[in-house]
C-alpha cells in the first residue's frame, strides 16, 4: 500500500536524530559559548585566517636574569598574558639541550623545562592553539624526545593537505600545537620545516625607517606569513621596543605588509611584548575591535 505520509515521518525522524547526534561545537558541555584563543568568532577561522601575537627569542627574559633579554617575562607568563606564537632558539650546552641564543652563558633554560611550561598551559586550557618556531641548533631527534617527554608531541598538528584546519578543528582533534623548525624538517610529520610553512620579512633593523616588508625566507606557496617587528642596535632595548610596539608604528607596518605581500599576517612577532600595543593591534588585524 502506498503511504505518502510515511516518507515525511521518516524524514522528520532522520532530522531529529541528526540534531541529537551532531554536537553543537559553539558551546561546551556546560552550555557555555566556546572561545577559541579567547574569542568565539575565531573558532571557525582557519590557521591562515588568524593573526597570532608572537614574541622573538621568547625564552630570553629579564625575570630569569638573562643578559640583554628580548622579553620581560618567561614562556609561561607570556602564554598566560596572551602570546600565542613563540620563537625559541635551541642549542647544546654542556652536552644537554637548552633554550638559549648565541651564547648560553648569557642566559639559558633547559629545553624540557621550557617545553613543560607550554604543556602546562595547553593542558590547563583546551581551547587554545599555540605555535612554535624553533631556530634549531640541535637535532630533530633531540627535540622530538624532549617534546615526547613532556607530552607535547601528542598535541602537535601535522599538515596533511592544502586546506588548513580551523582553530575548532584543531581543538576538537587535540592537535593544538603547530611546530616548525628553521633548519630541519620532517619526519615526524608534525615537525614542519619553517619555510615550507611560513614566509617572512627581514628581521635586522636599527630604526623605524629601515622596516621592510620585502620577501625574506619561505615562498609565495608557504601558507602562513610571519612579520618580524623589532629593533636591534645591535642588542634589543626595551626603550626601542616601547616605541615600535606603539599602535601608530606597529599597525601601520602590519597594514603595509599585508598590502604589499597581499596576504594576512599570521604571526606578528615583537620584542618586549608587554610594552606597547601588540594585543590591541592583533585584535584590530583580526577584526575584533
N, C-alpha and C positions, 0 to 999 in steps of 0.2 A: 504494500500500500504506500502511495506517495504521501509524505508528510512534509510540506514545505516549511512548516513552523519548526521542524526538528533541526534544520540547518542553522536557524537563528539561535536556538538554545545552545547548540554545540559551540557556536562562535562566541556566545556570551560566556560560557564556561571556560573556554580557552583564554579569553582576555582576563578573566578573574584569576586564573591560575598563573598567568604570565605576570600579573601585577604582584601576586603574593610571592612568587619565586624570584623575582628580579629585585635585588636590594636597591634602595634609593641612596646612591653614593654621595648625595648632598648633605646627608645627616649621619651622625654616628649612632651607636647602639642606644644612646640615651635620648635620641631625637634632637641633639644639638647640631647646629649647622657646622659642617666641617670647614676649616680654614687651612688651605694648603699654603705652606710657608707664610702663614699669618693672614691670608685673605681668601674667603670663599670664591671670589671671582677668578682666582688663579688656578683653580683645580682642573679645569678643562683645557688650560693652555699647554701647548707642547713646549718642550725644553727650549726650542729656538724662538719661542714667542714670549719668553720671560727674561727680564733683566735681574741678575743676582748681584747684590752688593758683595764686593770682594776685597781682600787685603793682600798686599805684596809682602813677601817674606813674613808670612803670618806668624811663624814661630818666634821671630825676633822681637822681644818685648821688654819694656823698661821694668815692669813689675818683677820680672825674674832676674833683673840685674844685667841684661845684655849690654855690651858696649855698642854705641851707635845703633840703637834699636830702630826698627821701622814702625813698630806699633807700641802703644802704651800697655795694652793688656795681652794676656796669653790666649791660646786657642780656645779653651773652654769659655772664657769670658766673652771673647769675640762672638762665638756662636750664640751665647745667651743674649747678647746685645743685638743680634740680628744679622751678623755676617753669615753668608751662605756659600761663599766661594773662597777657598784657602789656597794660597800659593806657597808651597812648602819645599824647602831645599834639603836633600838628604846627602850625607857624607859618611864615610867610615872614619871613625876616630878611636884610637887605642883598640882597634880590632872589633869594634862594635858599631852598629848603625845608629846614627844620630841625625837629628834635625839641626842644621847649622848652616851658616852662609859664609863661604870663603875660608874663614879661619875659626875652627871650633873653639879656640882659646878665647874668642871674643864673646862667646855665648853658645850654649848647646843644650839640647834636650834629648834624652833617649827617644828613639823613634817610637818604640812601643808605648811609652808614656804619652807622647803627643797624640798618637792614634787612639789611645784609650779615652782621651778627652772627647774625641769625635764620637766614638762608640757610646760613651755615656750620654752625650747629648741626643743622639739618634734614638737610643733605647728609651730615653725619657720623654720623647715627643715623636710619635709615629706619623705625624702629619708634616714633617719637614724633609725637604730634599736639599742635599749638600753636594758641592763639587770640590774636588781636589785636583790641583795641577802640580805635579812634582817636577822640580828641577832635580832630576835623579842622578846622584853621584854614586849610587850603589846598584847592585844587580837587581833584576826583576825578581829573582828567586828570594833574595833577602827581603825585599819589600813585601812580597806576597806572604812570606812566612810571618812577618810582623802583623800584617793585616789579618791573617788567619788566627793568629794568637789572640787578638783582642775581639774577634768576631765581625770585623768589618768586611771581610771577603764575601761573606754570605749576603751582605747588603748591597754589593756592588752591581751596578747595571751594565749590561753588555749590549752594544749597538748591534742589531740583527738585520736591519733593513734601512731603507731610505726614509721611512716615516718615523719620526722621533715620537716617543711616548709623551702623554700628558703627565703633569705632576700627579694627578689622581691615579693614572695607570701605574706609576712608579710606587706610589704609596700602597696601592692595592696588592702589588706584586712583592712588596717588601724589598724592592731594589731601589733604595732612596739615596744611593751614593754614586756619583759619577767620578771615575778615576782616570786621569790622563797623566802621561809622563813625557817630558820634553825629549829625552834621548832614546828611550826604549819603546817597546810596544808589545802586543800580544805574542804568544799566549801568556796567561789565560785570556779569554775573550773579553773580559771586563777591564783589562789593563790596556787602555787605549793609548795609541801614540798621539801626543797632544796636537800635533799639527795635521793629523788626519781629522781630528775632531774640531779644532779651533783654527781660526785665522786671527791674527792680532795686529796691533800697531807697533811702531817703535817704542822704546822704553827708556832711552837715555836722553834726558832733558835737563838743562841747567836753569831755564827760566820759562815763564809762561809763553813768551813769544816763540819759543822753539817747539812747542807742542805740534805734533803732526798726526794725521790720521792715515798716512800712507801705508800700503800693504807691507808687512814685515814677514812673519812666518805663517805657515799654512797656505791654503789656496782658496780660490773662489768656491771650490766644491766643499770645503770644510764647513759643516753646518752651523757652527757656533762662532761668535765674534767676541773677542777679548780686547778691551781697551785698557792699556797701561797708562795710568794717570798719576805720576809722581815726579818729584824733582830729586836729583842727586847732584850735590855740589862739592865734592863727589859723594859725600855722606848724606844720609837723609836727615832732615831737620824738621822739628815739629812746627817751627815758625813757617817754613816753606809750605808744609802740608796744610797748615791752617789757612793760608792764602789760596792755594789752588783747589782746596776742597770746598770753598765757598760756592754758593749756587751760581753766582754770575760767571765764574770761571768754569766750574765743573759741568753745569748744564749746557753752557754754550759749546764747550768742546764735545760733549756727548752728542748733542744735536748735529754738530758739524760732522762728526764721524759717521753717524747714521746716514746723513745726507750724502756725504762723499762716497761712502762704501755701499750705499743703497741696501743696508741690512740693519736689523735690530741689534743693539748691543746686548749680549747675553751675560757677560761679566764685566763690571766696571770696578777696577781694582785700584786701590789707593794706599798711601802710607798714612799712619796716624788717623784711622777711620773715625775716631771719637772727636776729632777736631773738624769743624765744618759741617757740611750738609749732605753727606753721602746718602743717607737713608731717605731724605725728602726728595733728592734728585732721582733716586731709583724709583721711588713711588710715582714721580711725575712721568718717568720713562715708561712705567708700567700702566700709566693711565689711571692711577689710584687716587690722585688728588688734582 
